[in-house]
Amino acid sequence: MDIAALSMAMSNQKTMEAVGTAMLKNSLEFQEDIGKEVVELIDSAALERSVNPAIGQNIDFSV
């Protein structure tokens, strides 16, 4: 393998690693956003239970 081909292969590998890292970063940020929304949803449900403690006590399974 000549030097030029080796250089091109190494450059391509470096680019692919950078793309993979950027995609992973975006995925992690997305998961963090979802986690924050879940926490907000849980907090809002806790607030509703403190105002009306009977909510969620009974489940109607009839169809």
PDBQT receptor file of N, H, CA, C and O in Angstrom, charges set to zero:
ATOM      1  N   MET A   1       0.863  -1.181   0.000  1.00  0.00    +0.000 N 
ATOM      2  CA  MET A   1       0.000   0.000   0.000  1.00  0.00    +0.000 C 
ATOM      3  C   MET A   1       0.899   1.231   0.000  1.00  0.00    +0.000 C 
ATOM      4  O   MET A   1       1.870   1.297   0.754  1.00  0.00    +0.000 OA
ATOM      5  N   ASP A   2       0.586   2.168  -0.815  1.00  0.00    +0.000 N 
ATOM      6  H   ASP A   2      -0.203   2.114  -1.428  1.00  0.00    +0.000 HD
ATOM      7  CA  ASP A   2       1.413   3.366  -0.872  1.00  0.00    +0.000 C 
ATOM      8  C   ASP A   2       0.987   4.377   0.194  1.00  0.00    +0.000 C 
ATOM      9  O   ASP A   2      -0.062   4.236   0.823  1.00  0.00    +0.000 OA
ATOM     10  N   ILE A   3       1.797   5.365   0.375  1.00  0.00    +0.000 N 
ATOM     11  H   ILE A   3       2.649   5.479  -0.136  1.00  0.00    +0.000 HD
ATOM     12  CA  ILE A   3       1.591   6.380   1.408  1.00  0.00    +0.000 C 
ATOM     13  C   ILE A   3       0.298   7.169   1.168  1.00  0.00    +0.000 C 
ATOM     14  O   ILE A   3      -0.418   7.470   2.123  1.00  0.00    +0.000 OA
ATOM     15  N   ALA A   4      -0.002   7.496  -0.047  1.00  0.00    +0.000 N 
ATOM     16  H   ALA A   4       0.580   7.251  -0.823  1.00  0.00    +0.000 HD
ATOM     17  CA  ALA A   4      -1.203   8.283  -0.363  1.00  0.00    +0.000 C 
ATOM     18  C   ALA A   4      -2.470   7.513   0.000  1.00  0.00    +0.000 C 
ATOM     19  O   ALA A   4      -3.401   8.082   0.571  1.00  0.00    +0.000 OA
ATOM     20  N   ALA A   5      -2.508   6.220  -0.330  1.00  0.00    +0.000 N 
ATOM     21  H   ALA A   5      -1.752   5.758  -0.794  1.00  0.00    +0.000 HD
ATOM     22  CA  ALA A   5      -3.689   5.416  -0.014  1.00  0.00    +0.000 C 
ATOM     23  C   ALA A   5      -3.842   5.259   1.504  1.00  0.00    +0.000 C 
ATOM     24  O   ALA A   5      -4.954   5.316   2.030  1.00  0.00    +0.000 OA
ATOM     25  N   LEU A   6      -2.740   5.064   2.190  1.00  0.00    +0.000 N 
ATOM     26  H   LEU A   6      -1.837   5.017   1.763  1.00  0.00    +0.000 HD
ATOM     27  CA  LEU A   6      -2.773   4.948   3.648  1.00  0.00    +0.000 C 
ATOM     28  C   LEU A   6      -3.265   6.244   4.280  1.00  0.00    +0.000 C 
ATOM     29  O   LEU A   6      -4.053   6.225   5.226  1.00  0.00    +0.000 OA
ATOM     30  N   SER A   7      -2.803   7.347   3.759  1.00  0.00    +0.000 N 
ATOM     31  H   SER A   7      -2.163   7.363   2.991  1.00  0.00    +0.000 HD
ATOM     32  CA  SER A   7      -3.230   8.649   4.264  1.00  0.00    +0.000 C 
ATOM     33  C   SER A   7      -4.724   8.860   4.054  1.00  0.00    +0.000 C 
ATOM     34  O   SER A   7      -5.417   9.359   4.940  1.00  0.00    +0.000 OA
ATOM     35  N   MET A   8      -5.215   8.480   2.884  1.00  0.00    +0.000 N 
ATOM     36  H   MET A   8      -4.652   8.074   2.164  1.00  0.00    +0.000 HD
ATOM     37  CA  MET A   8      -6.653   8.607   2.596  1.00  0.00    +0.000 C 
ATOM     38  C   MET A   8      -7.477   7.716   3.531  1.00  0.00    +0.000 C 
ATOM     39  O   MET A   8      -8.511   8.138   4.049  1.00  0.00    +0.000 OA
ATOM     40  N   ALA A   9      -7.015   6.496   3.739  1.00  0.00    +0.000 N 
ATOM     41  H   ALA A   9      -6.175   6.153   3.318  1.00  0.00    +0.000 HD
ATOM     42  CA  ALA A   9      -7.737   5.572   4.627  1.00  0.00    +0.000 C 
ATOM     43  C   ALA A   9      -7.782   6.102   6.055  1.00  0.00    +0.000 C 
ATOM     44  O   ALA A   9      -8.814   6.020   6.720  1.00  0.00    +0.000 OA
ATOM     45  N   MET A  10      -6.675   6.638   6.520  1.00  0.00    +0.000 N 
ATOM     46  H   MET A  10      -5.836   6.705   5.980  1.00  0.00    +0.000 HD
ATOM     47  CA  MET A  10      -6.635   7.189   7.884  1.00  0.00    +0.000 C 
ATOM     48  C   MET A  10      -7.535   8.417   8.000  1.00  0.00    +0.000 C 
ATOM     49  O   MET A  10      -8.196   8.612   9.020  1.00  0.00    +0.000 OA
ATOM     50  N   SER A  11      -7.559   9.239   6.959  1.00  0.00    +0.000 N 
ATOM     51  H   SER A  11      -7.022   9.080   6.130  1.00  0.00    +0.000 HD
ATOM     52  CA  SER A  11      -8.409  10.420   6.961  1.00  0.00    +0.000 C 
ATOM     53  C   SER A  11      -9.885  10.029   6.982  1.00  0.00    +0.000 C 
ATOM     54  O   SER A  11     -10.687  10.622   7.703  1.00  0.00    +0.000 OA
ATOM     55  N   ASN A  12     -10.226   9.024   6.182  1.00  0.00    +0.000 N 
ATOM     56  H   ASN A  12      -9.574   8.542   5.596  1.00  0.00    +0.000 HD
ATOM     57  CA  ASN A  12     -11.611   8.552   6.169  1.00  0.00    +0.000 C 
ATOM     58  C   ASN A  12     -12.014   7.981   7.522  1.00  0.00    +0.000 C 
ATOM     59  O   ASN A  12     -13.130   8.210   7.988  1.00  0.00    +0.000 OA
ATOM     60  N   GLN A  13     -11.112   7.242   8.152  1.00  0.00    +0.000 N 
ATOM     61  H   GLN A  13     -10.205   7.056   7.774  1.00  0.00    +0.000 HD
ATOM     62  CA  GLN A  13     -11.399   6.674   9.469  1.00  0.00    +0.000 C 
ATOM     63  C   GLN A  13     -11.624   7.779  10.489  1.00  0.00    +0.000 C 
ATOM     64  O   GLN A  13     -12.542   7.699  11.306  1.00  0.00    +0.000 OA
ATOM     65  N   LYS A  14     -10.796   8.799  10.442  1.00  0.00    +0.000 N 
ATOM     66  H   LYS A  14     -10.051   8.863   9.779  1.00  0.00    +0.000 HD
ATOM     67  CA  LYS A  14     -10.931   9.924  11.381  1.00  0.00    +0.000 C 
ATOM     68  C   LYS A  14     -12.271  10.632  11.178  1.00  0.00    +0.000 C 
ATOM     69  O   LYS A  14     -12.927  11.012  12.148  1.00  0.00    +0.000 OA
ATOM     70  N   THR A  15     -12.679  10.809   9.917  1.00  0.00    +0.000 N 
ATOM     71  H   THR A  15     -12.146  10.500   9.129  1.00  0.00    +0.000 HD
ATOM     72  CA  THR A  15     -13.957  11.448   9.614  1.00  0.00    +0.000 C 
ATOM     73  C   THR A  15     -15.120  10.606  10.131  1.00  0.00    +0.000 C 
ATOM     74  O   THR A  15     -16.065  11.142  10.709  1.00  0.00    +0.000 OA
ATOM     75  N   MET A  16     -15.057   9.301   9.929  1.00  0.00    +0.000 N 
ATOM     76  H   MET A  16     -14.289   8.865   9.459  1.00  0.00    +0.000 HD
ATOM     77  CA  MET A  16     -16.128   8.410  10.394  1.00  0.00    +0.000 C 
ATOM     78  C   MET A  16     -16.229   8.428  11.922  1.00  0.00    +0.000 C 
ATOM     79  O   MET A  16     -17.331   8.388  12.468  1.00  0.00    +0.000 OA
ATOM     80  N   GLU A  17     -15.095   8.487  12.608  1.00  0.00    +0.000 N 
ATOM     81  H   GLU A  17     -14.200   8.519  12.165  1.00  0.00    +0.000 HD
ATOM     82  CA  GLU A  17     -15.111   8.580  14.067  1.00  0.00    +0.000 C 
ATOM     83  C   GLU A  17     -15.749   9.887  14.520  1.00  0.00    +0.000 C 
ATOM     84  O   GLU A  17     -16.513   9.908  15.485  1.00  0.00    +0.000 OA
ATOM     85  N   ALA A  18     -15.437  10.970  13.828  1.00  0.00    +0.000 N 
ATOM     86  H   ALA A  18     -14.817  10.953  13.044  1.00  0.00    +0.000 HD
ATOM     87  CA  ALA A  18     -16.020  12.268  14.180  1.00  0.00    +0.000 C 
ATOM     88  C   ALA A  18     -17.527  12.259  13.970  1.00  0.00    +0.000 C 
ATOM     89  O   ALA A  18     -18.267  12.804  14.788  1.00  0.00    +0.000 OA
ATOM     90  N   VAL A  19     -17.989  11.650  12.886  1.00  0.00    +0.000 N 
ATOM     91  H   VAL A  19     -17.387  11.207  12.222  1.00  0.00    +0.000 HD
ATOM     92  CA  VAL A  19     -19.428  11.557  12.619  1.00  0.00    +0.000 C 
ATOM     93  C   VAL A  19     -20.106  10.712  13.691  1.00  0.00    +0.000 C 
ATOM     94  O   VAL A  19     -21.166  11.081  14.198  1.00  0.00    +0.000 OA
ATOM     95  N   GLY A  20     -19.500   9.587  14.034  1.00  0.00    +0.000 N 
ATOM     96  H   GLY A  20     -18.639   9.287  13.622  1.00  0.00    +0.000 HD
ATOM     97  CA  GLY A  20     -20.064   8.722  15.074  1.00  0.00    +0.000 C 
ATOM     98  C   GLY A  20     -20.146   9.424  16.411  1.00  0.00    +0.000 C 
ATOM     99  O   GLY A  20     -21.137   9.284  17.127  1.00  0.00    +0.000 OA
ATOM    100  N   THR A  21     -19.119  10.173  16.755  1.00  0.00    +0.000 N 
ATOM    101  H   THR A  21     -18.313  10.286  16.174  1.00  0.00    +0.000 HD
ATOM    102  CA  THR A  21     -19.120  10.917  18.017  1.00  0.00    +0.000 C 
ATOM    103  C   THR A  21     -20.208  11.983  18.020  1.00  0.00    +0.000 C 
ATOM    104  O   THR A  21     -20.888  12.169  19.029  1.00  0.00    +0.000 OA
ATOM    105  N   ALA A  22     -20.379  12.676  16.915  1.00  0.00    +0.000 N 
ATOM    106  H   ALA A  22     -19.827  12.526  16.095  1.00  0.00    +0.000 HD
ATOM    107  CA  ALA A  22     -21.417  13.705  16.823  1.00  0.00    +0.000 C 
ATOM    108  C   ALA A  22     -22.814  13.084  16.939  1.00  0.00    +0.000 C 
ATOM    109  O   ALA A  22     -23.695  13.647  17.588  1.00  0.00    +0.000 OA
ATOM    110  N   MET A  23     -23.007  11.933  16.312  1.00  0.00    +0.000 N 
ATOM    111  H   MET A  23     -22.291  11.476  15.785  1.00  0.00    +0.000 HD
ATOM    112  CA  MET A  23     -24.309  11.261  16.406  1.00  0.00    +0.000 C 
ATOM    113  C   MET A  23     -24.576  10.807  17.839  1.00  0.00    +0.000 C 
ATOM    114  O   MET A  23     -25.699  10.935  18.328  1.00  0.00    +0.000 OA
ATOM    115  N   LEU A  24     -23.564  10.281  18.511  1.00  0.00    +0.000 N 
ATOM    116  H   LEU A  24     -22.652  10.177  18.114  1.00  0.00    +0.000 HD
ATOM    117  CA  LEU A  24     -23.716   9.861  19.899  1.00  0.00    +0.000 C 
ATOM    118  C   LEU A  24     -24.053  11.049  20.793  1.00  0.00    +0.000 C 
ATOM    119  O   LEU A  24     -24.893  10.937  21.686  1.00  0.00    +0.000 OA
ATOM    120  N   LYS A  25     -23.404  12.181  20.556  1.00  0.00    +0.000 N 
ATOM    121  H   LYS A  25     -22.722  12.272  19.831  1.00  0.00    +0.000 HD
ATOM    122  CA  LYS A  25     -23.680  13.386  21.344  1.00  0.00    +0.000 C 
ATOM    123  C   LYS A  25     -25.137  13.814  21.173  1.00  0.00    +0.000 C 
ATOM    124  O   LYS A  25     -25.805  14.151  22.151  1.00  0.00    +0.000 OA
ATOM    125  N   ASN A  26     -25.628  13.803  19.940  1.00  0.00    +0.000 N 
ATOM    126  H   ASN A  26     -25.085  13.530  19.146  1.00  0.00    +0.000 HD
ATOM    127  CA  ASN A  26     -27.017  14.175  19.680  1.00  0.00    +0.000 C 
ATOM    128  C   ASN A  26     -27.974  13.202  20.366  1.00  0.00    +0.000 C 
ATOM    129  O   ASN A  26     -28.991  13.613  20.923  1.00  0.00    +0.000 OA
ATOM    130  N   SER A  27     -27.647  11.929  20.323  1.00  0.00    +0.000 N 
ATOM    131  H   SER A  27     -26.820  11.595  19.870  1.00  0.00    +0.000 HD
ATOM    132  CA  SER A  27     -28.488  10.917  20.963  1.00  0.00    +0.000 C 
ATOM    133  C   SER A  27     -28.536  11.120  22.471  1.00  0.00    +0.000 C 
ATOM    134  O   SER A  27     -29.604  11.020  23.075  1.00  0.00    +0.000 OA
ATOM    135  N   LEU A  28     -27.406  11.401  23.076  1.00  0.00    +0.000 N 
ATOM    136  H   LEU A  28     -26.538  11.483  22.585  1.00  0.00    +0.000 HD
ATOM    137  CA  LEU A  28     -27.363  11.633  24.521  1.00  0.00    +0.000 C 
ATOM    138  C   LEU A  28     -28.161  12.877  24.905  1.00  0.00    +0.000 C 
ATOM    139  O   LEU A  28     -28.878  12.872  25.905  1.00  0.00    +0.000 OA
ATOM    140  N   GLU A  29     -28.039  13.936  24.119  1.00  0.00    +0.000 N 
ATOM    141  H   GLU A  29     -27.456  13.941  23.306  1.00  0.00    +0.000 HD
ATOM    142  CA  GLU A  29     -28.803  15.152  24.406  1.00  0.00    +0.000 C 
ATOM    143  C   GLU A  29     -30.301  14.885  24.295  1.00  0.00    +0.000 C 
ATOM    144  O   GLU A  29     -31.081  15.387  25.104  1.00  0.00    +0.000 OA
ATOM    145  N   PHE A  30     -30.704  14.103  23.307  1.00  0.00    +0.000 N 
ATOM    146  H   PHE A  30     -30.070  13.695  22.651  1.00  0.00    +0.000 HD
ATOM    147  CA  PHE A  30     -32.110  13.750  23.138  1.00  0.00    +0.000 C 
ATOM    148  C   PHE A  30     -32.608  12.962  24.354  1.00  0.00    +0.000 C 
ATOM    149  O   PHE A  30     -33.698  13.226  24.861  1.00  0.00    +0.000 OA
ATOM    150  N   GLN A  31     -31.818  12.005  24.816  1.00  0.00    +0.000 N 
ATOM    151  H   GLN A  31     -30.933  11.790  24.405  1.00  0.00    +0.000 HD
ATOM    152  CA  GLN A  31     -32.206  11.206  25.981  1.00  0.00    +0.000 C 
ATOM    153  C   GLN A  31     -32.288  12.067  27.239  1.00  0.00    +0.000 C 
ATOM    154  O   GLN A  31     -33.163  11.849  28.076  1.00  0.00    +0.000 OA
ATOM    155  N   GLU A  32     -31.399  13.029  27.381  1.00  0.00    +0.000 N 
ATOM    156  H   GLU A  32     -30.688  13.205  26.700  1.00  0.00    +0.000 HD
ATOM    157  CA  GLU A  32     -31.460  13.947  28.524  1.00  0.00    +0.000 C 
ATOM    158  C   GLU A  32     -32.744  14.763  28.493  1.00  0.00    +0.000 C 
ATOM    159  O   GLU A  32     -33.384  14.956  29.526  1.00  0.00    +0.000 OA
ATOM    160  N   ASP A  33     -33.122  15.244  27.312  1.00  0.00    +0.000 N 
ATOM    161  H   ASP A  33     -32.601  15.088  26.472  1.00  0.00    +0.000 HD
ATOM    162  CA  ASP A  33     -34.360  16.017  27.180  1.00  0.00    +0.000 C 
ATOM    163  C   ASP A  33     -35.579  15.173  27.554  1.00  0.00    +0.000 C 
ATOM    164  O   ASP A  33     -36.480  15.644  28.247  1.00  0.00    +0.000 OA
ATOM    165  N   ILE A  34     -35.598  13.928  27.091  1.00  0.00    +0.000 N 
ATOM    166  H   ILE A  34     -34.866  13.545  26.528  1.00  0.00    +0.000 HD
ATOM    167  CA  ILE A  34     -36.712  13.042  27.425  1.00  0.00    +0.000 C 
ATOM    168  C   ILE A  34     -36.754  12.786  28.930  1.00  0.00    +0.000 C 
ATOM    169  O   ILE A  34     -37.826  12.778  29.534  1.00  0.00    +0.000 OA
ATOM    170  N   GLY A  35     -35.591  12.579  29.527  1.00  0.00    +0.000 N 
ATOM    171  H   GLY A  35     -34.720  12.586  29.036  1.00  0.00    +0.000 HD
ATOM    172  CA  GLY A  35     -35.528  12.361  30.971  1.00  0.00    +0.000 C 
ATOM    173  C   GLY A  35     -36.073  13.547  31.754  1.00  0.00    +0.000 C 
ATOM    174  O   GLY A  35     -36.797  13.374  32.734  1.00  0.00    +0.000 OA
ATOM    175  N   LYS A  36     -35.721  14.749  31.317  1.00  0.00    +0.000 N 
ATOM    176  H   LYS A  36     -35.132  14.889  30.520  1.00  0.00    +0.000 HD
ATOM    177  CA  LYS A  36     -36.229  15.950  31.990  1.00  0.00    +0.000 C 
ATOM    178  C   LYS A  36     -37.749  16.043  31.865  1.00  0.00    +0.000 C 
ATOM    179  O   LYS A  36     -38.430  16.422  32.818  1.00  0.00    +0.000 OA
ATOM    180  N   GLU A  37     -38.279  15.699  30.697  1.00  0.00    +0.000 N 
ATOM    181  H   GLU A  37     -37.726  15.391  29.922  1.00  0.00    +0.000 HD
ATOM    182  CA  GLU A  37     -39.727  15.730  30.499  1.00  0.00    +0.000 C 
ATOM    183  C   GLU A  37     -40.427  14.697  31.369  1.00  0.00    +0.000 C 
ATOM    184  O   GLU A  37     -41.508  14.964  31.893  1.00  0.00    +0.000 OA
ATOM    185  N   VAL A  38     -39.832  13.527  31.530  1.00  0.00    +0.000 N 
ATOM    186  H   VAL A  38     -38.954  13.309  31.105  1.00  0.00    +0.000 HD
ATOM    187  CA  VAL A  38     -40.412  12.496  32.386  1.00  0.00    +0.000 C 
ATOM    188  C   VAL A  38     -40.441  12.973  33.829  1.00  0.00    +0.000 C 
ATOM    189  O   VAL A  38     -41.435  12.775  34.527  1.00  0.00    +0.000 OA
ATOM    190  N   VAL A  39     -39.371  13.593  34.281  1.00  0.00    +0.000 N 
ATOM    191  H   VAL A  39     -38.563  13.754  33.714  1.00  0.00    +0.000 HD
ATOM    192  CA  VAL A  39     -39.328  14.119  35.652  1.00  0.00    +0.000 C 
ATOM    193  C   VAL A  39     -40.403  15.181  35.846  1.00  0.00    +0.000 C 
ATOM    194  O   VAL A  39     -41.075  15.200  36.878  1.00  0.00    +0.000 OA
ATOM    195  N   GLU A  40     -40.573  16.061  34.870  1.00  0.00    +0.000 N 
ATOM    196  H   GLU A  40     -40.027  16.046  34.032  1.00  0.00    +0.000 HD
ATOM    197  CA  GLU A  40     -41.619  17.084  34.959  1.00  0.00    +0.000 C 
ATOM    198  C   GLU A  40     -42.998  16.451  35.008  1.00  0.00    +0.000 C 
ATOM    199  O   GLU A  40     -43.866  16.914  35.749  1.00  0.00    +0.000 OA
ATOM    200  N   LEU A  41     -43.211  15.405  34.232  1.00  0.00    +0.000 N 
ATOM    201  H   LEU A  41     -42.507  15.029  33.630  1.00  0.00    +0.000 HD
ATOM    202  CA  LEU A  41     -44.497  14.704  34.231  1.00  0.00    +0.000 C 
ATOM    203  C   LEU A  41     -44.765  14.064  35.591  1.00  0.00    +0.000 C 
ATOM    204  O   LEU A  41     -45.882  14.137  36.103  1.00  0.00    +0.000 OA
ATOM    205  N   ILE A  42     -43.764  13.449  36.166  1.00  0.00    +0.000 N 
ATOM    206  H   ILE A  42     -42.857  13.389  35.750  1.00  0.00    +0.000 HD
ATOM    207  CA  ILE A  42     -43.918  12.830  37.486  1.00  0.00    +0.000 C 
ATOM    208  C   ILE A  42     -44.206  13.897  38.535  1.00  0.00    +0.000 C 
ATOM    209  O   ILE A  42     -45.068  13.710  39.393  1.00  0.00    +0.000 OA
ATOM    210  N   ASP A  43     -43.487  15.011  38.468  1.00  0.00    +0.000 N 
ATOM    211  H   ASP A  43     -42.786  15.162  37.771  1.00  0.00    +0.000 HD
ATOM    212  CA  ASP A  43     -43.722  16.094  39.427  1.00  0.00    +0.000 C 
ATOM    213  C   ASP A  43     -45.132  16.656  39.301  1.00  0.00    +0.000 C 
ATOM    214  O   ASP A  43     -45.770  16.953  40.311  1.00  0.00    +0.000 OA
ATOM    215  N   SER A  44     -45.625  16.805  38.081  1.00  0.00    +0.000 N 
ATOM    216  H   SER A  44     -45.107  16.564  37.261  1.00  0.00    +0.000 HD
ATOM    217  CA  SER A  44     -46.978  17.333  37.904  1.00  0.00    +0.000 C 
ATOM    218  C   SER A  44     -48.015  16.342  38.423  1.00  0.00    +0.000 C 
ATOM    219  O   SER A  44     -49.046  16.748  38.958  1.00  0.00    +0.000 OA
ATOM    220  N   ALA A  45     -47.748  15.038  38.267  1.00  0.00    +0.000 N 
ATOM    221  H   ALA A  45     -46.910  14.709  37.832  1.00  0.00    +0.000 HD
ATOM    222  CA  ALA A  45     -48.666  14.031  38.797  1.00  0.00    +0.000 C 
ATOM    223  C   ALA A  45     -48.662  14.063  40.323  1.00  0.00    +0.000 C 
ATOM    224  O   ALA A  45     -49.711  13.899  40.945  1.00  0.00    +0.000 OA
ATOM    225  N   ALA A  46     -47.503  14.271  40.928  1.00  0.00    +0.000 N 
ATOM    226  H   ALA A  46     -46.650  14.404  40.423  1.00  0.00    +0.000 HD
ATOM    227  CA  ALA A  46     -47.417  14.353  42.384  1.00  0.00    +0.000 C 
ATOM    228  C   ALA A  46     -48.188  15.567  42.889  1.00  0.00    +0.000 C 
ATOM    229  O   ALA A  46     -48.838  15.495  43.932  1.00  0.00    +0.000 OA
ATOM    230  N   LEU A  47     -48.126  16.671  42.168  1.00  0.00    +0.000 N 
ATOM    231  H   LEU A  47     -47.598  16.729  41.320  1.00  0.00    +0.000 HD
ATOM    232  CA  LEU A  47     -48.876  17.858  42.556  1.00  0.00    +0.000 C 
ATOM    233  C   LEU A  47     -50.373  17.578  42.502  1.00  0.00    +0.000 C 
ATOM    234  O   LEU A  47     -51.108  17.977  43.406  1.00  0.00    +0.000 OA
ATOM    235  N   GLU A  48     -50.831  16.900  41.460  1.00  0.00    +0.000 N 
ATOM    236  H   GLU A  48     -50.234  16.575  40.726  1.00  0.00    +0.000 HD
ATOM    237  CA  GLU A  48     -52.255  16.563  41.338  1.00  0.00    +0.000 C 
ATOM    238  C   GLU A  48     -52.686  15.652  42.481  1.00  0.00    +0.000 C 
ATOM    239  O   GLU A  48     -53.779  15.825  43.021  1.00  0.00    +0.000 OA
ATOM    240  N   ARG A  49     -51.856  14.690  42.860  1.00  0.00    +0.000 N 
ATOM    241  H   ARG A  49     -50.969  14.550  42.422  1.00  0.00    +0.000 HD
ATOM    242  CA  ARG A  49     -52.197  13.794  43.974  1.00  0.00    +0.000 C 
ATOM    243  C   ARG A  49     -52.251  14.549  45.293  1.00  0.00    +0.000 C 
ATOM    244  O   ARG A  49     -53.051  14.198  46.161  1.00  0.00    +0.000 OA
ATOM    245  N   SER A  50     -51.428  15.572  45.470  1.00  0.00    +0.000 N 
ATOM    246  H   SER A  50     -50.779  15.857  44.765  1.00  0.00    +0.000 HD
ATOM    247  CA  SER A  50     -51.463  16.320  46.724  1.00  0.00    +0.000 C 
ATOM    248  C   SER A  50     -52.744  17.148  46.818  1.00  0.00    +0.000 C 
ATOM    249  O   SER A  50     -53.247  17.387  47.916  1.00  0.00    +0.000 OA
ATOM    250  N   VAL A  51     -53.270  17.583  45.683  1.00  0.00    +0.000 N 
ATOM    251  H   VAL A  51     -52.861  17.389  44.791  1.00  0.00    +0.000 HD
ATOM    252  CA  VAL A  51     -54.507  18.355  45.668  1.00  0.00    +0.000 C 
ATOM    253  C   VAL A  51     -55.717  17.437  45.773  1.00  0.00    +0.000 C 
ATOM    254  O   VAL A  51     -56.676  17.756  46.475  1.00  0.00    +0.000 OA
ATOM    255  N   ASN A  52     -55.684  16.299  45.081  1.00  0.00    +0.000 N 
ATOM    256  H   ASN A  52     -54.905  16.040  44.510  1.00  0.00    +0.000 HD
ATOM    257  CA  ASN A  52     -56.790  15.358  45.068  1.00  0.00    +0.000 C 
ATOM    258  C   ASN A  52     -56.232  13.955  45.317  1.00  0.00    +0.000 C 
ATOM    259  O   ASN A  52     -55.918  13.240  44.365  1.00  0.00    +0.000 OA
ATOM    260  N   PRO A  53     -56.104  13.553  46.589  1.00  0.00    +0.000 N 
ATOM    261  CA  PRO A  53     -55.455  12.274  46.899  1.00  0.00    +0.000 C 
ATOM    262  C   PRO A  53     -56.238  11.044  46.433  1.00  0.00    +0.000 C 
ATOM    263  O   PRO A  53     -55.677   9.948  46.434  1.00  0.00    +0.000 OA
ATOM    264  N   ALA A  54     -57.498  11.174  46.036  1.00  0.00    +0.000 N 
ATOM    265  H   ALA A  54     -57.953  12.064  46.034  1.00  0.00    +0.000 HD
ATOM    266  CA  ALA A  54     -58.288  10.025  45.608  1.00  0.00    +0.000 C 
ATOM    267  C   ALA A  54     -57.995   9.626  44.160  1.00  0.00    +0.000 C 
ATOM    268  O   ALA A  54     -58.403   8.550  43.722  1.00  0.00    +0.000 OA
ATOM    269  N   ILE A  55     -57.296  10.479  43.418  1.00  0.00    +0.000 N 
ATOM    270  H   ILE A  55     -56.965  11.353  43.774  1.00  0.00    +0.000 HD
ATOM    271  CA  ILE A  55     -57.005  10.171  42.022  1.00  0.00    +0.000 C 
ATOM    272  C   ILE A  55     -56.067   8.976  41.945  1.00  0.00    +0.000 C 
ATOM    273  O   ILE A  55     -55.047   8.922  42.632  1.00  0.00    +0.000 OA
ATOM    274  N   GLY A  56     -56.428   8.023  41.100  1.00  0.00    +0.000 N 
ATOM    275  H   GLY A  56     -57.257   8.067  40.542  1.00  0.00    +0.000 HD
ATOM    276  CA  GLY A  56     -55.599   6.852  40.889  1.00  0.00    +0.000 C 
ATOM    277  C   GLY A  56     -55.845   5.726  41.859  1.00  0.00    +0.000 C 
ATOM    278  O   GLY A  56     -55.140   4.718  41.816  1.00  0.00    +0.000 OA
ATOM    279  N   GLN A  57     -56.820   5.860  42.732  1.00  0.00    +0.000 N 
ATOM    280  H   GLN A  57     -57.393   6.679  42.767  1.00  0.00    +0.000 HD
ATOM    281  CA  GLN A  57     -57.102   4.810  43.708  1.00  0.00    +0.000 C 
ATOM    282  C   GLN A  57     -57.856   3.641  43.093  1.00  0.00    +0.000 C 
ATOM    283  O   GLN A  57     -57.666   2.497  43.508  1.00  0.00    +0.000 OA
ATOM    284  N   ASN A  58     -58.707   3.911  42.110  1.00  0.00    +0.000 N 
ATOM    285  H   ASN A  58     -58.861   4.840  41.773  1.00  0.00    +0.000 HD
ATOM    286  CA  ASN A  58     -59.531   2.878  41.504  1.00  0.00    +0.000 C 
ATOM    287  C   ASN A  58     -59.270   2.790  40.013  1.00  0.00    +0.000 C 
ATOM    288  O   ASN A  58     -59.061   3.802  39.343  1.00  0.00    +0.000 OA
ATOM    289  N   ILE A  59     -59.284   1.557  39.499  1.00  0.00    +0.000 N 
ATOM    290  H   ILE A  59     -59.453   0.735  40.043  1.00  0.00    +0.000 HD
ATOM    291  CA  ILE A  59     -59.103   1.333  38.073  1.00  0.00    +0.000 C 
ATOM    292  C   ILE A  59     -60.314   0.552  37.578  1.00  0.00    +0.000 C 
ATOM    293  O   ILE A  59     -60.668  -0.479  38.150  1.00  0.00    +0.000 OA
ATOM    294  N   ASP A  60     -60.944   1.038  36.523  1.00  0.00    +0.000 N 
ATOM    295  H   ASP A  60     -60.657   1.875  36.058  1.00  0.00    +0.000 HD
ATOM    296  CA  ASP A  60     -62.120   0.368  35.958  1.00  0.00    +0.000 C 
ATOM    297  C   ASP A  60     -61.660  -0.477  34.779  1.00  0.00    +0.000 C 
ATOM    298  O   ASP A  60     -61.233   0.052  33.753  1.00  0.00    +0.000 OA
ATOM    299  N   PHE A  61     -61.751  -1.799  34.934  1.00  0.00    +0.000 N 
ATOM    300  H   PHE A  61     -62.098  -2.229  35.768  1.00  0.00    +0.000 HD
ATOM    301  CA  PHE A  61     -61.321  -2.725  33.901  1.00  0.00    +0.000 C 
ATOM    302  C   PHE A  61     -62.456  -3.149  32.972  1.00  0.00    +0.000 C 
ATOM    303  O   PHE A  61     -62.233  -3.949  32.064  1.00  0.00    +0.000 OA
ATOM    304  N   SER A  62     -63.655  -2.636  33.178  1.00  0.00    +0.000 N 
ATOM    305  H   SER A  62     -63.836  -1.986  33.916  1.00  0.00    +0.000 HD
ATOM    306  CA  SER A  62     -64.781  -3.055  32.343  1.00  0.00    +0.000 C 
ATOM    307  C   SER A  62     -64.586  -2.540  30.922  1.00  0.00    +0.000 C 
ATOM    308  O   SER A  62     -64.027  -1.468  30.693  1.00  0.00    +0.000 OA
ATOM    309  N   VAL A  63     -65.066  -3.340  29.985  1.00  0.00    +0.000 N 
ATOM    310  H   VAL A  63     -65.520  -4.211  30.172  1.00  0.00    +0.000 HD
ATOM    311  CA  VAL A  63     -64.873  -2.973  28.572  1.00  0.00    +0.000 C 
ATOM    312  C   VAL A  63     -66.170  -2.504  27.979  1.00  0.00    +0.000 C 
ATOM    313  O   VAL A  63     -66.217  -2.150  26.801  1.00  0.00    +0.000 OA
TER     314      VAL A  63
